[in-house]
Amino acid sequence: MNKNEIKMPAERWREITRRIFRSWEAPDDVALCVADSLVGADLAGVYSHGVLRIPHYYSFIQAGWLRPANRPEVIRESPSTAVIDGKWGFGQPAAHQGLDMAMAKAREQGIAAVGITQSGHIGRLGEYMERATAAGMVALMAASGGPSGGLMVPYGGAERVLSTNPIAAGVPAREHTPFVMDFATSVVAAGKIELMPDPEMQIPVGWALDAQGQPATTVRAFREGGAILPFGGHKGYALALLVELLCGALTGAGVTERPQNVPRLGLGGNATLLIVIDIPHFTDEDQFFADVEGLFDRLHTVKPASGFDRVIIPGEPEAEQRARRLQEGFAVDRAVWDQIAAVAAERQVNLDDLL
């Protein structure tokens, strides 16, 4: 094993994470939900949303706005819509409650939408798309940072305004791995830079700008007043702005504001919109799946380009990584582990039996 990494089975990581969250006064079901989310991200190979988030979440508690003991509450509801107030608790339980409501309403109405406001970080959006597709439903999801804004510049600008505002979608399949799309509207997920343990680590040119609006080449240059770029120039910016409007304005969570106008409360939280579609309300279900499977089969037979082994369907890489890591476990950088262990020690969480 690489001496610069700490590797353990997924179940051990899950228990470490659960114990730490319980020490923050999170109810056991909430602690387990968030632990499953973070470990699930690592299993899928999405490390920016994995257990390295533990110290990040702890900083939210220290800042005084994340309240792990709080549970979400439905504040608006109709037969096909709802809005959930996350009460500044962990975001994952609020998002799963929203998904449960949206799926139940869509079964009755054909399509349903649920907004989530005032929640902590909801984690990897693909997690919820995988649940929806497992239930045989089509789903769309997006998340913004609400009034606290974010780390991304608008196209043509050199100042932080927008969050990375990810978009996700899921479409079920019967024989193939479901289609699961999940990506930030920025060139790179914020966590891949923001949560790097070494501020002197190099980052590729084209990921971010520094405080002077010049290309940032190190983590430090980004952290000290820099900003991430939108992917695809004006196209990524337009999608990010759409997410801001749908998740911030439409849900009532609020849109990004200038930093001096935004209280510390909520910095790092999410505003979310979920849409779920029940297939039989729109078309014959067997024909739908025949079309999906036929298209996926066709894509898998496409001649691969130079440097590629095959054409893949979005969602397949995560499913393959998950199957492998469930057998092998997964590792985090020792620097990340040291931060996690420091949080556990500060909260007097005993992990000796797990190490």
ROSE-241543 format. One record per residue (C-alpha): residue in three letters; residue number from 1; x, y, z. Coordinates in nm, 4 decimals. Layout:
N
{rest Ala; nr NUM; x X; y Y; z Z}
...
# end
This chain:
355
{rest Met; nr 1; x 0.0000; y 0.0000; z 0.0000}
{rest Asn; nr 2; x 0.1157; y 0.3530; z -0.0757}
{rest Lys; nr 3; x 0.2587; y 0.4976; z 0.2464}
{rest Asn; nr 4; x 0.1045; y 0.8328; z 0.1569}
{rest Glu; nr 5; x -0.2454; y 0.6841; z 0.1633}
{rest Ile; nr 6; x -0.4789; y 0.5274; z 0.4170}
{rest Lys; nr 7; x -0.6857; y 0.2422; z 0.2721}
{rest Met; nr 8; x -0.9767; y 0.0683; z 0.4429}
{rest Pro; nr 9; x -1.2910; y -0.1259; z 0.3495}
{rest Ala; nr 10; x -1.6015; y 0.0807; z 0.2791}
{rest Glu; nr 11; x -1.7814; y -0.0440; z 0.5911}
{rest Arg; nr 12; x -1.4972; y 0.0776; z 0.8117}
{rest Trp; nr 13; x -1.4998; y 0.4211; z 0.6486}
{rest Arg; nr 14; x -1.8770; y 0.4326; z 0.6934}
{rest Glu; nr 15; x -1.8523; y 0.3579; z 1.0660}
{rest Ile; nr 16; x -1.5752; y 0.6148; z 1.1183}
{rest Thr; nr 17; x -1.7874; y 0.8762; z 0.9450}
{rest Arg; nr 18; x -2.1046; y 0.7804; z 1.1320}
{rest Arg; nr 19; x -1.9338; y 0.8046; z 1.4712}
{rest Ile; nr 20; x -1.7952; y 1.1484; z 1.3937}
{rest Phe; nr 21; x -2.1355; y 1.2777; z 1.2828}
{rest Arg; nr 22; x -2.2990; y 1.1317; z 1.5938}
{rest Ser; nr 23; x -2.0483; y 1.3304; z 1.8008}
{rest Trp; nr 24; x -2.1914; y 1.6407; z 1.6350}
{rest Glu; nr 25; x -2.5342; y 1.5516; z 1.7817}
{rest Ala; nr 26; x -2.6753; y 1.4247; z 1.4538}
{rest Pro; nr 27; x -2.9497; y 1.1623; z 1.5106}
{rest Asp; nr 28; x -2.8309; y 0.8131; z 1.4214}
{rest Asp; nr 29; x -3.0414; y 0.7878; z 1.1039}
{rest Val; nr 30; x -2.9141; y 1.1269; z 0.9871}
{rest Ala; nr 31; x -2.5528; y 1.0365; z 1.0659}
{rest Leu; nr 32; x -2.5874; y 0.7111; z 0.8725}
{rest Cys; nr 33; x -2.7527; y 0.8840; z 0.5765}
{rest Val; nr 34; x -2.4681; y 1.1336; z 0.5422}
{rest Ala; nr 35; x -2.2032; y 0.8675; z 0.6037}
{rest Asp; nr 36; x -2.3571; y 0.6551; z 0.3271}
{rest Ser; nr 37; x -2.3519; y 0.9568; z 0.0971}
{rest Leu; nr 38; x -1.9848; y 1.0378; z 0.1486}
{rest Val; nr 39; x -1.8671; y 0.6785; z 0.1350}
{rest Gly; nr 40; x -2.0879; y 0.6209; z -0.1683}
{rest Ala; nr 41; x -1.9149; y 0.9079; z -0.3477}
{rest Asp; nr 42; x -1.5743; y 0.7552; z -0.2760}
{rest Leu; nr 43; x -1.6940; y 0.4166; z -0.3974}
{rest Ala; nr 44; x -1.8081; y 0.5789; z -0.7216}
{rest Gly; nr 45; x -1.4683; y 0.7450; z -0.7615}
{rest Val; nr 46; x -1.6009; y 1.0971; z -0.6941}
{rest Tyr; nr 47; x -1.3475; y 1.1819; z -0.4252}
{rest Ser; nr 48; x -1.4380; y 1.5525; z -0.4187}
{rest His; nr 49; x -1.7655; y 1.4518; z -0.2481}
{rest Gly; nr 50; x -1.6287; y 1.1716; z -0.0313}
{rest Val; nr 51; x -1.4996; y 1.1401; z 0.3241}
{rest Leu; nr 52; x -1.2581; y 1.4277; z 0.2688}
{rest Arg; nr 53; x -1.5666; y 1.6428; z 0.3228}
{rest Ile; nr 54; x -1.5693; y 1.5581; z 0.6963}
{rest Pro; nr 55; x -1.3321; y 1.8416; z 0.8005}
{rest His; nr 56; x -1.5115; y 2.0708; z 0.5546}
{rest Tyr; nr 57; x -1.8474; y 1.9977; z 0.7202}
{rest Tyr; nr 58; x -1.6903; y 2.0457; z 1.0616}
{rest Ser; nr 59; x -1.5794; y 2.3950; z 0.9595}
{rest Phe; nr 60; x -1.9463; y 2.4735; z 0.8884}
{rest Ile; nr 61; x -2.0361; y 2.3710; z 1.2433}
{rest Gln; nr 62; x -1.7557; y 2.5839; z 1.3816}
{rest Ala; nr 63; x -1.8820; y 2.8763; z 1.1714}
{rest Gly; nr 64; x -2.2147; y 2.8369; z 1.3502}
{rest Trp; nr 65; x -2.4561; y 2.7667; z 1.0655}
{rest Leu; nr 66; x -2.4621; y 2.3891; z 1.0069}
{rest Arg; nr 67; x -2.6921; y 2.2290; z 1.2651}
{rest Pro; nr 68; x -2.6662; y 1.8487; z 1.2435}
{rest Ala; nr 69; x -2.9468; y 1.7842; z 1.4922}
{rest Asn; nr 70; x -3.2046; y 1.9665; z 1.2759}
{rest Arg; nr 71; x -3.4456; y 1.7809; z 1.0495}
{rest Pro; nr 72; x -3.6032; y 1.9125; z 0.7270}
{rest Glu; nr 73; x -3.9622; y 2.0382; z 0.7190}
{rest Val; nr 74; x -4.2152; y 2.0623; z 0.4337}
{rest Ile; nr 75; x -4.3300; y 2.4256; z 0.4062}
{rest Arg; nr 76; x -4.5287; y 2.4185; z 0.0784}
{rest Glu; nr 77; x -4.7120; y 2.1337; z -0.0905}
{rest Ser; nr 78; x -4.9540; y 2.0593; z -0.3738}
{rest Pro; nr 79; x -5.0397; y 1.7318; z -0.5497}
{rest Ser; nr 80; x -4.7390; y 1.7645; z -0.7796}
{rest Thr; nr 81; x -4.5032; y 2.0029; z -0.5987}
{rest Ala; nr 82; x -4.3422; y 2.0685; z -0.2622}
{rest Val; nr 83; x -4.0824; y 2.2903; z -0.0995}
{rest Ile; nr 84; x -3.8702; y 2.1614; z 0.1884}
{rest Asp; nr 85; x -3.6891; y 2.3824; z 0.4400}
{rest Gly; nr 86; x -3.3681; y 2.2041; z 0.5350}
{rest Lys; nr 87; x -3.3451; y 2.4019; z 0.8626}
{rest Trp; nr 88; x -2.9691; y 2.4305; z 0.8006}
{rest Gly; nr 89; x -2.9246; y 2.0663; z 0.8890}
{rest Phe; nr 90; x -2.7283; y 1.8193; z 0.6786}
{rest Gly; nr 91; x -2.8334; y 1.8439; z 0.3165}
{rest Gln; nr 92; x -2.8452; y 1.4744; z 0.2284}
{rest Pro; nr 93; x -3.1485; y 1.3859; z 0.4466}
{rest Ala; nr 94; x -3.3398; y 1.6825; z 0.3032}
{rest Ala; nr 95; x -3.2534; y 1.5794; z -0.0534}
{rest His; nr 96; x -3.3559; y 1.2177; z 0.0067}
{rest Gln; nr 97; x -3.6839; y 1.3325; z 0.1619}
{rest Gly; nr 98; x -3.7375; y 1.5542; z -0.1419}
{rest Leu; nr 99; x -3.6693; y 1.2649; z -0.3763}
{rest Asp; nr 100; x -3.9094; y 1.0387; z -0.1862}
{rest Met; nr 101; x -4.1824; y 1.3020; z -0.2136}
{rest Ala; nr 102; x -4.1141; y 1.3700; z -0.5808}
{rest Met; nr 103; x -4.1245; y 1.0004; z -0.6722}
{rest Ala; nr 104; x -4.4485; y 0.9418; z -0.4821}
{rest Lys; nr 105; x -4.6155; y 1.2455; z -0.6390}
{rest Ala; nr 106; x -4.4910; y 1.1552; z -0.9872}
{rest Arg; nr 107; x -4.6448; y 0.8075; z -0.9564}
{rest Glu; nr 108; x -4.9791; y 0.9793; z -0.9087}
{rest Gln; nr 109; x -4.9459; y 1.2863; z -1.1287}
{rest Gly; nr 110; x -4.6961; y 1.1788; z -1.3940}
{rest Ile; nr 111; x -4.4443; y 1.4503; z -1.3118}
{rest Ala; nr 112; x -4.3508; y 1.6237; z -0.9871}
{rest Ala; nr 113; x -4.1062; y 1.8874; z -0.8679}
{rest Val; nr 114; x -3.9635; y 1.9494; z -0.5215}
{rest Gly; nr 115; x -3.7526; y 2.2452; z -0.4111}
{rest Ile; nr 116; x -3.5147; y 2.2360; z -0.1138}
{rest Thr; nr 117; x -3.3979; y 2.5517; z 0.0642}
{rest Gln; nr 118; x -3.1678; y 2.6309; z 0.3562}
{rest Ser; nr 119; x -2.9860; y 2.2983; z 0.3594}
{rest Gly; nr 120; x -2.6285; y 2.1963; z 0.4082}
{rest His; nr 121; x -2.4267; y 2.0476; z 0.1222}
{rest Ile; nr 122; x -2.6371; y 1.7746; z -0.0415}
{rest Gly; nr 123; x -2.3416; y 1.5731; z -0.1719}
{rest Arg; nr 124; x -2.3112; y 1.4018; z -0.5095}
{rest Leu; nr 125; x -2.6208; y 1.4607; z -0.7225}
{rest Gly; nr 126; x -2.5671; y 1.1270; z -0.8986}
{rest Glu; nr 127; x -2.6582; y 0.9548; z -0.5714}
{rest Tyr; nr 128; x -3.0188; y 1.0688; z -0.6067}
{rest Met; nr 129; x -3.0337; y 0.9951; z -0.9790}
{rest Glu; nr 130; x -2.9223; y 0.6388; z -0.9091}
{rest Arg; nr 131; x -3.2052; y 0.5968; z -0.6575}
{rest Ala; nr 132; x -3.4618; y 0.7329; z -0.9026}
{rest Thr; nr 133; x -3.3470; y 0.5084; z -1.1864}
{rest Ala; nr 134; x -3.3466; y 0.2071; z -0.9537}
{rest Ala; nr 135; x -3.7153; y 0.2840; z -0.8988}
{rest Gly; nr 136; x -3.7705; y 0.2911; z -1.2769}
{rest Met; nr 137; x -3.8187; y 0.6680; z -1.2977}
{rest Val; nr 138; x -3.6618; y 0.9516; z -1.4963}
{rest Ala; nr 139; x -3.5194; y 1.2350; z -1.2861}
{rest Leu; nr 140; x -3.3570; y 1.5758; z -1.3248}
{rest Met; nr 141; x -3.1799; y 1.7680; z -1.0515}
{rest Ala; nr 142; x -2.9788; y 2.0854; z -1.0038}
{rest Ala; nr 143; x -2.8276; y 2.2702; z -0.7089}
{rest Ser; nr 144; x -2.6990; y 2.6207; z -0.6424}
{rest Gly; nr 145; x -2.5339; y 2.7823; z -0.3434}
{rest Gly; nr 146; x -2.8298; y 3.0078; z -0.2656}
{rest Pro; nr 147; x -2.7542; y 3.3624; z -0.1488}
{rest Ser; nr 148; x -2.4051; y 3.2654; z -0.0302}
{rest Gly; nr 149; x -2.2960; y 3.2496; z -0.3911}
{rest Gly; nr 150; x -1.9916; y 3.0578; z -0.4914}
{rest Leu; nr 151; x -1.6548; y 3.0340; z -0.6524}
{rest Met; nr 152; x -1.7213; y 3.0642; z -1.0269}
{rest Val; nr 153; x -1.6920; y 3.3629; z -1.2570}
{rest Pro; nr 154; x -1.9597; y 3.4456; z -1.5151}
{rest Tyr; nr 155; x -1.8413; y 3.4274; z -1.8762}
{rest Gly; nr 156; x -1.6392; y 3.7390; z -1.9498}
{rest Gly; nr 157; x -1.5954; y 3.8239; z -1.5808}
{rest Ala; nr 158; x -1.3105; y 3.7924; z -1.3334}
{rest Glu; nr 159; x -1.5014; y 3.7965; z -1.0037}
{rest Arg; nr 160; x -1.6632; y 3.5163; z -0.8023}
{rest Val; nr 161; x -2.0406; y 3.5202; z -0.8415}
{rest Leu; nr 162; x -2.1949; y 3.1794; z -0.9100}
{rest Ser; nr 163; x -2.1633; y 2.8455; z -0.7405}
{rest Thr; nr 164; x -2.0448; y 2.5539; z -0.9512}
{rest Asn; nr 165; x -2.4198; y 2.4870; z -0.9920}
{rest Pro; nr 166; x -2.4197; y 2.1178; z -1.0891}
{rest Ile; nr 167; x -2.6817; y 1.9519; z -1.3069}
{rest Ala; nr 168; x -2.7766; y 1.5833; z -1.2995}
{rest Ala; nr 169; x -3.0167; y 1.3527; z -1.4793}
{rest Gly; nr 170; x -3.1043; y 0.9850; z -1.4614}
{rest Val; nr 171; x -3.2804; y 0.7536; z -1.7075}
{rest Pro; nr 172; x -3.3485; y 0.3896; z -1.6130}
{rest Ala; nr 173; x -3.2573; y 0.0854; z -1.8202}
{rest Arg; nr 174; x -3.3363; y -0.2842; z -1.7823}
{rest Glu; nr 175; x -3.0363; y -0.4670; z -1.9257}
{rest His; nr 176; x -2.7753; y -0.1935; z -1.9140}
{rest Thr; nr 177; x -2.6431; y 0.0318; z -1.6399}
{rest Pro; nr 178; x -2.8840; y 0.3283; z -1.6127}
{rest Phe; nr 179; x -2.7880; y 0.6612; z -1.7688}
{rest Val; nr 180; x -2.6673; y 0.8899; z -1.4890}
{rest Met; nr 181; x -2.5297; y 1.2308; z -1.5798}
{rest Asp; nr 182; x -2.3840; y 1.4487; z -1.3034}
{rest Phe; nr 183; x -2.1474; y 1.7380; z -1.3607}
{rest Ala; nr 184; x -2.0707; y 2.0878; z -1.2418}
{rest Thr; nr 185; x -2.1222; y 2.3790; z -1.4778}
{rest Ser; nr 186; x -1.7659; y 2.4818; z -1.3936}
{rest Val; nr 187; x -1.4560; y 2.3380; z -1.5607}
{rest Val; nr 188; x -1.3901; y 2.1364; z -1.2451}
{rest Ala; nr 189; x -1.5803; y 2.0616; z -0.9243}
{rest Ala; nr 190; x -1.4903; y 2.3132; z -0.6542}
{rest Gly; nr 191; x -1.3898; y 2.0376; z -0.4121}
{rest Lys; nr 192; x -1.1132; y 1.9203; z -0.6442}
{rest Ile; nr 193; x -0.9312; y 2.2477; z -0.5774}
{rest Glu; nr 194; x -1.0823; y 2.3847; z -0.2571}
{rest Leu; nr 195; x -1.0238; y 2.0690; z -0.0543}
{rest Met; nr 196; x -0.6738; y 1.9805; z -0.1749}
{rest Pro; nr 197; x -0.4588; y 1.9328; z 0.1369}
{rest Asp; nr 198; x -0.1491; y 2.1150; z 0.0042}
{rest Pro; nr 199; x -0.1995; y 2.4798; z -0.0981}
{rest Glu; nr 200; x 0.1138; y 2.4655; z -0.3143}
{rest Met; nr 201; x -0.0215; y 2.1855; z -0.5334}
{rest Gln; nr 202; x -0.0258; y 2.2695; z -0.9041}
{rest Ile; nr 203; x -0.3572; y 2.2949; z -1.0883}
{rest Pro; nr 204; x -0.3984; y 2.2892; z -1.4665}
{rest Val; nr 205; x -0.4136; y 2.6180; z -1.6527}
{rest Gly; nr 206; x -0.7737; y 2.6744; z -1.7589}
{rest Trp; nr 207; x -0.9302; y 2.5587; z -1.4321}
{rest Ala; nr 208; x -0.9291; y 2.8872; z -1.2439}
{rest Leu; nr 209; x -0.8237; y 3.2506; z -1.2236}
{rest Asp; nr 210; x -0.6299; y 3.4230; z -0.9466}
{rest Ala; nr 211; x -0.7397; y 3.7388; z -0.7643}
{rest Gln; nr 212; x -0.5999; y 3.9549; z -1.0464}
{rest Gly; nr 213; x -0.7980; y 3.7685; z -1.3114}
{rest Gln; nr 214; x -0.4938; y 3.5838; z -1.4433}
{rest Pro; nr 215; x -0.4700; y 3.2036; z -1.4829}
{rest Ala; nr 216; x -0.4201; y 3.0373; z -1.1430}
{rest Thr; nr 217; x -0.1584; y 2.7622; z -1.1399}
{rest Thr; nr 218; x -0.1640; y 2.6642; z -0.7708}
{rest Val; nr 219; x -0.4286; y 2.5895; z -0.5107}
{rest Arg; nr 220; x -0.3121; y 2.8900; z -0.3095}
{rest Ala; nr 221; x -0.3559; y 3.1270; z -0.6060}
{rest Phe; nr 222; x -0.7157; y 3.0105; z -0.6342}
{rest Arg; nr 223; x -0.7918; y 3.0188; z -0.2614}
{rest Glu; nr 224; x -0.6612; y 3.3712; z -0.2148}
{rest Gly; nr 225; x -0.9401; y 3.5481; z -0.3992}
{rest Gly; nr 226; x -0.9423; y 3.3456; z -0.7199}
{rest Ala; nr 227; x -1.2356; y 3.1869; z -0.9000}
{rest Ile; nr 228; x -1.3202; y 2.8793; z -1.1082}
{rest Leu; nr 229; x -1.4055; y 2.9127; z -1.4772}
{rest Pro; nr 230; x -1.7301; y 2.7858; z -1.6348}
{rest Phe; nr 231; x -1.6917; y 2.4903; z -1.8706}
{rest Gly; nr 232; x -1.7385; y 2.5611; z -2.2397}
{rest Gly; nr 233; x -1.7217; y 2.9366; z -2.1931}
{rest His; nr 234; x -2.0600; y 3.0997; z -2.2527}
{rest Lys; nr 235; x -2.2396; y 2.7621; z -2.2647}
{rest Gly; nr 236; x -2.1390; y 2.6587; z -1.9127}
{rest Tyr; nr 237; x -2.2171; y 3.0080; z -1.7890}
{rest Ala; nr 238; x -2.5670; y 2.9965; z -1.9394}
{rest Leu; nr 239; x -2.6382; y 2.6606; z -1.7743}
{rest Ala; nr 240; x -2.5026; y 2.7871; z -1.4408}
{rest Leu; nr 241; x -2.7269; y 3.0924; z -1.4614}
{rest Leu; nr 242; x -3.0279; y 2.8714; z -1.5417}
{rest Val; nr 243; x -2.9539; y 2.6631; z -1.2309}
{rest Glu; nr 244; x -2.9248; y 2.9813; z -1.0245}
{rest Leu; nr 245; x -3.2678; y 3.0953; z -1.1404}
{rest Leu; nr 246; x -3.4417; y 2.7599; z -1.0970}
{rest Cys; nr 247; x -3.2852; y 2.6592; z -0.7660}
{rest Gly; nr 248; x -3.2554; y 3.0052; z -0.6123}
{rest Ala; nr 249; x -3.5396; y 3.2195; z -0.7450}
{rest Leu; nr 250; x -3.8034; y 2.9533; z -0.8149}
{rest Thr; nr 251; x -3.7681; y 2.7728; z -0.4814}
{rest Gly; nr 252; x -3.7556; y 3.0953; z -0.2811}
{rest Ala; nr 253; x -3.4087; y 3.0108; z -0.1480}
{rest Gly; nr 254; x -3.2646; y 3.3290; z -0.2967}
{rest Val; nr 255; x -3.0010; y 3.3976; z -0.5601}
{rest Thr; nr 256; x -2.6343; y 3.4771; z -0.5192}
{rest Glu; nr 257; x -2.5546; y 3.8155; z -0.3680}
{rest Arg; nr 258; x -2.2417; y 4.0219; z -0.3222}
{rest Pro; nr 259; x -2.0311; y 3.8761; z -0.0373}
{rest Gln; nr 260; x -2.0695; y 4.1838; z 0.1830}
{rest Asn; nr 261; x -2.4481; y 4.1469; z 0.1692}
{rest Val; nr 262; x -2.4526; y 3.7817; z 0.2708}
{rest Pro; nr 263; x -2.4392; y 3.6672; z 0.6346}
{rest Arg; nr 264; x -2.2052; y 3.3849; z 0.7293}
{rest Leu; nr 265; x -2.5098; y 3.1687; z 0.7923}
{rest Gly; nr 266; x -2.5496; y 2.9294; z 0.5047}
{rest Leu; nr 267; x -2.2087; y 2.9724; z 0.3442}
{rest Gly; nr 268; x -2.1518; y 2.6352; z 0.1807}
{rest Gly; nr 269; x -2.5164; y 2.5263; z 0.1722}
{rest Asn; nr 270; x -2.7325; y 2.4303; z -0.1242}
{rest Ala; nr 271; x -3.0618; y 2.5295; z -0.2848}
{rest Thr; nr 272; x -3.2006; y 2.2439; z -0.4932}
{rest Leu; nr 273; x -3.4685; y 2.1593; z -0.7477}
{rest Leu; nr 274; x -3.5708; y 1.7985; z -0.8177}
{rest Ile; nr 275; x -3.8000; y 1.6873; z -1.1016}
{rest Val; nr 276; x -3.9192; y 1.3271; z -1.1345}
{rest Ile; nr 277; x -4.1079; y 1.1770; z -1.4297}
{rest Asp; nr 278; x -4.3100; y 0.8551; z -1.4262}
{rest Ile; nr 279; x -4.2633; y 0.6816; z -1.7621}
{rest Pro; nr 280; x -4.6071; y 0.5117; z -1.8041}
{rest His; nr 281; x -4.7780; y 0.8529; z -1.7845}
{rest Phe; nr 282; x -4.5983; y 0.9501; z -2.1073}
{rest Thr; nr 283; x -4.5496; y 0.6385; z -2.3173}
{rest Asp; nr 284; x -4.5686; y 0.2602; z -2.3251}
{rest Glu; nr 285; x -4.3147; y 0.1402; z -2.0716}
{rest Asp; nr 286; x -4.1958; y -0.1626; z -2.2698}
{rest Gln; nr 287; x -4.1426; y 0.0501; z -2.5805}
{rest Phe; nr 288; x -3.9525; y 0.3080; z -2.3750}
{rest Phe; nr 289; x -3.7092; y 0.0491; z -2.2434}
{rest Ala; nr 290; x -3.6739; y -0.1098; z -2.5877}
{rest Asp; nr 291; x -3.5700; y 0.2305; z -2.7229}
{rest Val; nr 292; x -3.3272; y 0.2883; z -2.4349}
{rest Glu; nr 293; x -3.1660; y -0.0550; z -2.4635}
{rest Gly; nr 294; x -3.1458; y -0.0311; z -2.8422}
{rest Leu; nr 295; x -2.9717; y 0.3057; z -2.8273}
{rest Phe; nr 296; x -2.7271; y 0.1891; z -2.5623}
{rest Asp; nr 297; x -2.6512; y -0.1236; z -2.7673}
{rest Arg; nr 298; x -2.5840; y 0.0938; z -3.0712}
{rest Leu; nr 299; x -2.3492; y 0.3228; z -2.8780}
{rest His; nr 300; x -2.1551; y 0.0244; z -2.7454}
{rest Thr; nr 301; x -2.0885; y -0.0947; z -3.1014}
{rest Val; nr 302; x -1.9476; y 0.2398; z -3.2217}
{rest Lys; nr 303; x -1.5857; y 0.2142; z -3.3335}
{rest Pro; nr 304; x -1.3711; y 0.3756; z -3.0611}
{rest Ala; nr 305; x -1.1577; y 0.6767; z -3.1426}
{rest Ser; nr 306; x -0.7813; y 0.6718; z -3.1042}
{rest Gly; nr 307; x -0.6908; y 0.6548; z -2.7366}
{rest Phe; nr 308; x -1.0251; y 0.5067; z -2.6316}
{rest Asp; nr 309; x -1.1167; y 0.1444; z -2.5636}
{rest Arg; nr 310; x -1.4895; y 0.1865; z -2.6097}
{rest Val; nr 311; x -1.7826; y 0.4257; z -2.6028}
{rest Ile; nr 312; x -1.9386; y 0.4375; z -2.2573}
{rest Ile; nr 313; x -2.2784; y 0.5445; z -2.1256}
{rest Pro; nr 314; x -2.2723; y 0.8091; z -1.8495}
{rest Gly; nr 315; x -2.3097; y 0.6191; z -1.5229}
{rest Glu; nr 316; x -2.1060; y 0.3156; z -1.6290}
{rest Pro; nr 317; x -1.7684; y 0.4344; z -1.4925}
{rest Glu; nr 318; x -1.9169; y 0.4987; z -1.1470}
{rest Ala; nr 319; x -2.0917; y 0.1603; z -1.1429}
{rest Glu; nr 320; x -1.7698; y -0.0181; z -1.2404}
{rest Gln; nr 321; x -1.5621; y 0.1677; z -0.9832}
{rest Arg; nr 322; x -1.8218; y 0.0950; z -0.7148}
{rest Ala; nr 323; x -1.8144; y -0.2786; z -0.7832}
{rest Arg; nr 324; x -1.4359; y -0.2841; z -0.7618}
{rest Arg; nr 325; x -1.4020; y -0.0664; z -0.4522}
{rest Leu; nr 326; x -1.6663; y -0.2622; z -0.2638}
{rest Gln; nr 327; x -1.4294; y -0.5573; z -0.2990}
{rest Glu; nr 328; x -1.1002; y -0.3743; z -0.2506}
{rest Gly; nr 329; x -1.1843; y -0.0790; z -0.0270}
{rest Phe; nr 330; x -1.0640; y 0.2712; z -0.1069}
{rest Ala; nr 331; x -0.7873; y 0.5045; z 0.0035}
{rest Val; nr 332; x -0.7537; y 0.8721; z 0.0932}
{rest Asp; nr 333; x -0.4397; y 1.0830; z 0.1095}
{rest Arg; nr 334; x -0.2650; y 1.0655; z 0.4452}
{rest Ala; nr 335; x -0.2987; y 1.4444; z 0.4745}
{rest Val; nr 336; x -0.6767; y 1.4086; z 0.4410}
{rest Trp; nr 337; x -0.6796; y 1.1274; z 0.6955}
{rest Asp; nr 338; x -0.4792; y 1.3410; z 0.9392}
{rest Gln; nr 339; x -0.7479; y 1.6102; z 0.9135}
{rest Ile; nr 340; x -1.0274; y 1.3561; z 0.9692}
{rest Ala; nr 341; x -0.8424; y 1.2050; z 1.2666}
{rest Ala; nr 342; x -0.7906; y 1.5522; z 1.4137}
{rest Val; nr 343; x -1.1654; y 1.6191; z 1.3995}
{rest Ala; nr 344; x -1.2346; y 1.2824; z 1.5659}
{rest Ala; nr 345; x -0.9795; y 1.3562; z 1.8396}
{rest Glu; nr 346; x -1.1209; y 1.7025; z 1.9042}
{rest Arg; nr 347; x -1.4690; y 1.5532; z 1.9420}
{rest Gln; nr 348; x -1.3330; y 1.2666; z 2.1569}
{rest Val; nr 349; x -1.4467; y 1.0006; z 1.9096}
{rest Asn; nr 350; x -1.2751; y 0.6676; z 1.9739}
{rest Leu; nr 351; x -1.1703; y 0.5000; z 1.6486}
{rest Asp; nr 352; x -0.9104; y 0.2605; z 1.7894}
{rest Asp; nr 353; x -1.1148; y -0.0525; z 1.7165}
{rest Leu; nr 354; x -1.1445; y 0.0476; z 1.3493}
{rest Leu; nr 355; x -0.7795; y 0.1184; z 1.2746}
# end
